[in-house]
């Protein structure tokens, strides 16, 4: 998977988590935040974003 694909996948996953947060029914906000952190702290994503930032400079 390319760096761009990893980043897009993470954005898509994060959007789904945020959609869950925006739903009107009772929810576990702490768990939603944990899920978002899990997505954004994926080791492969961190490396991919770092490489993308280096190429952008």
N, CA, C and O atoms as a DFTB+ gen file, in Angstrom:
228 C
 N C O
     1  1       0.850      -1.171       0.000
     2  2       0.000       0.000       0.000
     3  2       0.899       1.237       0.000
     4  3       1.900       1.287       0.714
     5  1       0.536       2.218      -0.794
     6  2       1.349       3.430      -0.867
     7  2       1.086       4.325       0.343
     8  3       0.119       4.136       1.081
     9  1       1.967       5.298       0.524
    10  2       1.786       6.255       1.617
    11  2       0.457       6.995       1.472
    12  3      -0.254       7.210       2.454
    13  1       0.133       7.377       0.253
    14  2      -1.122       8.077       0.001
    15  2      -2.319       7.188       0.347
    16  3      -3.296       7.657       0.932
    17  1      -2.242       5.927      -0.010
    18  2      -3.337       5.004       0.296
    19  2      -3.504       4.825       1.806
    20  3      -4.625       4.792       2.315
    21  1      -2.380       4.710       2.514
    22  2      -2.442       4.590       3.978
    23  2      -3.094       5.823       4.597
    24  3      -3.922       5.709       5.500
    25  1      -2.715       6.995       4.106
    26  2      -3.279       8.232       4.629
    27  2      -4.773       8.322       4.324
    28  3      -5.559       8.703       5.192
    29  1      -5.168       7.979       3.111
    30  2      -6.582       8.022       2.748
    31  2      -7.408       7.025       3.551
    32  3      -8.536       7.320       3.947
    33  1      -6.850       5.858       3.787
    34  2      -7.543       4.853       4.586
    35  2      -7.761       5.373       6.013
    36  3      -8.840       5.208       6.582
    37  1      -6.742       5.991       6.575
    38  2      -6.854       6.530       7.932
    39  2      -7.885       7.659       7.989
    40  3      -8.660       7.747       8.941
    41  1      -7.892       8.512       6.977
    42  2      -8.875       9.598       6.940
    43  2     -10.283       9.018       6.858
    44  3     -11.190       9.484       7.548
    45  1     -10.464       8.018       6.029
    46  2     -11.762       7.375       5.890
    47  2     -12.201       6.748       7.213
    48  3     -13.348       6.910       7.631
    49  1     -11.293       6.038       7.865
    50  2     -11.600       5.424       9.161
    51  2     -11.941       6.491      10.199
    52  3     -12.877       6.325      10.981
    53  1     -11.181       7.581      10.204
    54  2     -11.430       8.665      11.155
    55  2     -12.794       9.307      10.899
    56  3     -13.503       9.655      11.843
    57  1     -13.159       9.462       9.636
    58  2     -14.465      10.036       9.322
    59  2     -15.595       9.154       9.849
    60  3     -16.590       9.662      10.366
    61  1     -15.446       7.846       9.721
    62  2     -16.468       6.932      10.244
    63  2     -16.593       7.057      11.764
    64  3     -17.696       7.023      12.310
    65  1     -15.467       7.201      12.426
    66  2     -15.475       7.352      13.882
    67  2     -16.152       8.670      14.263
    68  3     -16.924       8.716      15.220
    69  1     -15.868       9.725      13.527
    70  2     -16.502      11.014      13.814
    71  2     -18.002      10.972      13.536
    72  3     -18.780      11.614      14.242
    73  1     -18.410      10.231      12.525
    74  2     -19.838      10.055      12.263
    75  2     -20.512       9.385      13.461
    76  3     -21.620       9.754      13.851
    77  1     -19.827       8.395      14.037
    78  2     -20.358       7.731      15.233
    79  2     -20.518       8.741      16.362
    80  3     -21.527       8.738      17.067
    81  1     -19.523       9.601      16.531
    82  2     -19.567      10.613      17.588
    83  2     -20.744      11.573      17.394
    84  3     -21.349      12.015      18.371
    85  1     -21.066      11.890      16.160
    86  2     -22.113      12.867      15.864
    87  2     -23.534      12.299      15.944
    88  3     -24.506      13.047      15.840
    89  1     -23.654      10.993      16.126
    90  2     -24.982      10.388      16.225
    91  2     -25.661      10.840      17.517
    92  3     -24.995      11.062      18.528
    93  1     -26.988      10.974      17.478
    94  2     -27.703      11.509      18.637
    95  2     -27.886      10.538      19.802
    96  3     -28.190      10.969      20.914
    97  1     -27.709       9.241      19.569
    98  2     -27.958       8.298      20.659
    99  2     -26.827       8.310      21.680
   100  3     -25.731       8.791      21.394
   101  1     -27.094       7.783      22.866
   102  2     -26.046       7.745      23.905
   103  2     -24.814       7.000      23.395
   104  3     -24.923       5.995      22.692
   105  1     -23.672       7.500      23.755
   106  2     -22.434       6.901      23.273
   107  2     -21.349       6.989      24.335
   108  3     -21.445       7.749      25.299
   109  1     -20.334       6.200      24.128
   110  2     -19.176       6.190      25.019
   111  2     -18.106       7.067      24.375
   112  3     -17.298       6.592      23.576
   113  1     -18.108       8.348      24.729
   114  2     -17.175       9.287      24.096
   115  2     -15.723       8.925      24.338
   116  3     -14.877       9.144      23.471
   117  1     -15.425       8.378      25.492
   118  2     -14.039       7.980      25.772
   119  2     -13.607       6.880      24.815
   120  3     -12.487       6.905      24.304
   121  1     -14.483       5.919      24.569
   122  2     -14.150       4.829      23.637
   123  2     -14.016       5.355      22.207
   124  3     -13.149       4.903      21.460
   125  1     -14.859       6.295      21.829
   126  2     -14.766       6.883      20.493
   127  2     -13.419       7.579      20.334
   128  3     -12.768       7.442      19.298
   129  1     -13.000       8.320      21.350
   130  2     -11.700       8.985      21.297
   131  2     -10.572       7.962      21.210
   132  3      -9.615       8.163      20.463
   133  1     -10.671       6.879      21.957
   134  2      -9.658       5.813      21.895
   135  2      -9.564       5.238      20.482
   136  3      -8.468       4.993      19.977
   137  1     -10.721       5.023      19.846
   138  2     -10.717       4.482      18.488
   139  2     -10.039       5.452      17.524
   140  3      -9.288       5.035      16.643
   141  1     -10.305       6.747      17.692
   142  2      -9.694       7.749      16.821
   143  2      -8.184       7.785      17.021
   144  3      -7.427       7.869      16.054
   145  1      -7.754       7.722      18.265
   146  2      -6.315       7.706      18.556
   147  2      -5.667       6.458      17.956
   148  3      -4.570       6.537      17.402
   149  1      -6.332       5.316      18.063
   150  2      -5.797       4.078      17.483
   151  2      -5.557       4.231      15.982
   152  3      -4.541       3.777      15.457
   153  1      -6.496       4.871      15.304
   154  2      -6.344       5.079      13.859
   155  2      -5.160       6.000      13.576
   156  3      -4.313       5.697      12.736
   157  1      -5.110       7.124      14.284
   158  2      -4.099       8.130      13.986
   159  2      -2.705       7.758      14.476
   160  3      -1.721       8.359      14.044
   161  1      -2.605       6.777      15.368
   162  2      -1.297       6.366      15.871
   163  2      -0.814       5.048      15.264
   164  3       0.107       4.424      15.790
   165  1      -1.427       4.627      14.170
   166  2      -0.948       3.419      13.501
   167  2       0.497       3.659      13.063
   168  3       0.779       4.647      12.385
   169  1       1.410       2.770      13.442
   170  2       2.819       2.977      13.094
   171  2       3.043       3.185      11.596
   172  3       3.819       4.057      11.205
   173  1       2.386       2.409      10.772
   174  2       2.569       2.561       9.323
   175  2       2.084       3.927       8.856
   176  3       2.672       4.517       7.950
   177  1       1.027       4.430       9.461
   178  2       0.512       5.748       9.087
   179  2       1.486       6.843       9.493
   180  3       1.731       7.776       8.728
   181  1       2.037       6.734      10.682
   182  2       2.994       7.746      11.154
   183  2       4.188       7.824      10.212
   184  3       4.639       8.916       9.865
   185  1       4.695       6.679       9.803
   186  2       5.829       6.643       8.872
   187  2       5.415       7.220       7.520
   188  3       6.154       8.007       6.927
   189  1       4.239       6.832       7.034
   190  2       3.773       7.296       5.729
   191  2       3.596       8.816       5.723
   192  3       4.012       9.486       4.777
   193  1       2.987       9.354       6.766
   194  2       2.778      10.798       6.834
   195  2       4.119      11.523       6.914
   196  3       4.292      12.576       6.301
   197  1       5.045      10.979       7.650
   198  2       6.378      11.570       7.731
   199  2       7.036      11.643       6.351
   200  3       7.607      12.666       5.972
   201  1       6.943      10.538       5.612
   202  2       7.519      10.539       4.256
   203  2       6.815      11.524       3.342
   204  3       7.463      12.214       2.555
   205  1       5.502      11.595       3.438
   206  2       4.752      12.531       2.618
   207  2       5.124      13.974       2.948
   208  3       5.229      14.812       2.052
   209  1       5.321      14.260       4.214
   210  2       5.717      15.614       4.624
   211  2       7.111      15.948       4.103
   212  3       7.361      17.076       3.679
   213  1       8.011      14.982       4.132
   214  2       9.370      15.223       3.626
   215  2       9.359      15.495       2.134
   216  3      10.114      16.339       1.651
   217  1       8.514      14.792       1.403
   218  2       8.438      14.987      -0.044
   219  2       7.750      16.292      -0.393
   220  3       7.962      16.843      -1.474
   221  1       6.927      16.789       0.521
   222  2       6.206      18.031       0.281
   223  2       7.051      19.266       0.512
   224  3       6.688      20.356       0.070
   225  1       8.156      19.115       1.189
   226  2       9.035      20.270       1.488
   227  2      10.073      20.486       0.432
   228  3      10.879      21.410       0.539
